Amino acid sequence: MAARWSVFLRNGSICPTVAVSRLKASCKLWTEQGQALDWVTYLQHCSQDKVDRPVLVGAARLACRLLAWRVPESVAQQRRQRLQQNAVDHARPVSPLRWQTASWSVYITNAPAALLSLPQAQVLATVCWQIELLFKLWKSHGLLDEWRTDDSGRVLTECFAKLLALLIQHWCMLLTAWPLPTHSLVLAHQLLQKHAFHLAAALPDLALLHHALAVIQAALRTCKRSASRQHPATFQAVVRGVLA
């Protein structure tokens, strides 16, 4: 399994948390009757484009659902090209199992169908990329991985200073723009950069700081992405998945 199965205490009992994870090609599955399931071969001979079936996972035989959907051939080719490039970069052969499963997106979940349908799981799989976009924002616009000196002490100081700035920036986003499904991280970041001196100047005075934050909050509400029919944004897929 690619994800860890964490647990939490509720009303004195231990309950598994809901998890959705990409299935590793080497993961072992069993049917509900306890028979070994060669899921790679199963998908290769599957006549349907979508699969949602109960399975048992790993040595502990955890009851889960196997979720899979066939991807367009262009996507499968891109995946195989990345596998080939990765094999060349690391001087090792391509995994036959990963090559065979390139035509499918395969996930495992312990969420019941009433809580998470297959279409919703497809949306959730794309939303996970948004976490990477946040890190990309910090590096591309916050320049977290860039510096102008070879002195290790100054590099460390600069990194900490940028992290503090990004922390304040993210806190401002959480107060206003984050709950809005149409918010744009890039637009919000650019706006906060313009208000940086305003915010810094207001720090010594609590009343001025409250006013500065109110102005920034009002401005952040305008940092929205427009809906698109030709190239739907992630928030549009989320809304459709929730309402489905």
N, C-alpha and C positions, 0 to 999 in steps of 0.2 A: 504494500500500500504506500502511496506517495504521501499521504497525510497521517498525522498522529491522531489516534482516537482518544481524545481527552474526556475526562468525566468530571462531574461537579455534584455537590451534595445538595439535595432538595428534600425537605421534609424528613430528614434522617436517612434517606436512601440514596444510593449512588445511581445516577442516570447518565446514559451516554449523551453527549451533545450532538446536535445535528452537524454532519460533515459531508462535504462533497469533494471528491478528490479524483484527479486524473489517475487512471489505472495503469500501473507499470506492466510492461509486456511479460515480465517474469513472475507476476503475481499468480498464485494458485487459487482457483475457484472450484466450488462444488455445487451440485444441484441441491434442492431442498431435501431430496432423498439420500443425500450423502455420496452421490456418485461424482467422480472427478469430471470436471467440465473443461475441455480444451476450448477456451473461449475464442482463441485466435482462429482455429479451424471453424468454429461455430459461426463467426462473423463472415468468414470467407465464403461460406456456403449459404449464408442467409439471403433469402429472396426479398426481404423487406429493407427499407432504407432507415428504419428506426427500430431500436430494441429497448424494451423495458421489461426486465424479468427478475424475479427473486433469485438470489444466489447466497452461498455461504463463502466467507472470505477468510483465508489464512489458517494457521494452525488452530486458532481459537474458534474457527467456524462461526464467525460473526454473521448474523442475518442482515443482508444488505440487498440493494437493488443494483443490477447491472444496467447502466444507461449508455446507449451508443447510437450514433447517427452517422450516416454516410456523408462524406464531404464531397464537393465538386472535384472533378479530376484535376483541375488546375491547382487546387489547394493540395491535393495529394502529391502532385509533381513537385510543388515547392517544398513540401516536407521531405521528400526523398532527396532533393538537391541539398537541403540542409544536412541530412544524414550523411550524404556522401562527403560534403565539405568538412563536416565534423570528424569523419573517419580519417580524412587526409590530414587534418590539423593535428590529430592525436596519434597518427600512425597506427591505426587499428582497423580491423574490418567492420563493415556495417552489420549491426545486429539483424539477423534474419527476421526475428519476431517484430522488431520495430518497423522494418521495411514492409512486412506483410500487413501491419495494422495502420499504415500511413493513410489508407483510404477511409479510416473511421476516426471519429472523436469518441473516446471511450472513458467513461467515468464510473465511479462507484459511490454509493451514498447509503447512509442508514436512515435517511428521511423517508417517511411513508408517502405514498402517492397523494394522499389527501393534503399533505403539507407542501410537497414539491412535485409538480408534474414534470413530464419530460420537456415540454416547451420552456417551462420556467428554468429547468436545469440548463438548457441550451443558452438562455440569456445569462444565467449566473456564470457560466463558463467564460463568456466574453467580458463580463464585468470585472472579473479578477484582474484583467490587464490594467484596470484603472489604478491599481496600487503601483504598478510599475511606472505609469504615467506621472504619478506624484513624485517618485524618485527622479524621473527624467527632468521634471520641472525644476527640482532643487539643483540639479547639476547643470542643465542647459541655461536656465535663467538666473538661478542663484549662484552660479559659478562655484559650487561647493568643491569641485575637484580641480580647481585652477588656482595658481598663485604666482607671484612675480619674484620669488626669491629662492635661493638654494639653502638658506639657513633653516635647519630643522625646527629650531625654536620659534622662528617667525612663521613658518608654515603651520605649525600646530596652533599658534595663537590666532592666525587668520582663519583657520578652519573652525575653531571654537567660536570666533566672532560671527562668522557666517551662519553657523548652526544656531546661535542665539537669535540672529536676525530672522532666520527661517522659522524658528519656533514662535516668535512674536507674530510673524506673518500668518502662520498657520492658525494661531489662536484667534486672530482677527477674522480669518475665513470661517472658522468654526462658529463664531458668534453670529454670523450673518449669512454668508454665501453658501456654506457647506450643506445645510439642509435643503437648499433649492435644487431640484433635479436638473434644472437648465443652467446651473452655474458653470462658468468657464474658469478653470484654474489659471490659465495663462492671462486672461484679461484681469482677473483679480490680482494676480501677482504684479502685473504692470501698473495697476492703479495704486497698489500699496507702496510700490517703489516711489511713485510721485508724492505720496503722503508721508514718506519716511522722515523728512526734516520737520514737517508739521507735528508729527507724533513725538519726535525727539525733543522739540522745543517745548512741548506741553508737559513733559515728564516732571519737572520740578513743582508744578502746581496741580493739585488734584482736580480742581474745578475745570481748569483748562484741559486736563487729560480726558475728563468725562466728555467735554464738548468735542474734542478732537476725535475720540472714538465714535461719538454719535455721527459726526460728519462722515467718517470712514465707513461706518455701517450703512448709512444711507447711500453712499456711492457704490458700495459693493453690491447692492441689490440690483444695480444696472448691468452687472457683468454677466449677461445671459447669452446663451447660444441659441440660435434660431433653429427651429425644426426644419428638416429637409426630407423631401420625398425621394429624391434621387440617391442621396447618401445619408440614410438615417443615422443620427447620433446614438450613443449608448443609452442616454436617458430615454429616448423614444422606445428602444427595445425593452427597457426596464418597465416602462409604463404599460406597454402591450403585454409583457409577460405577467405582470401583476394582475391586469384586468382580464387575462385569458381564463 
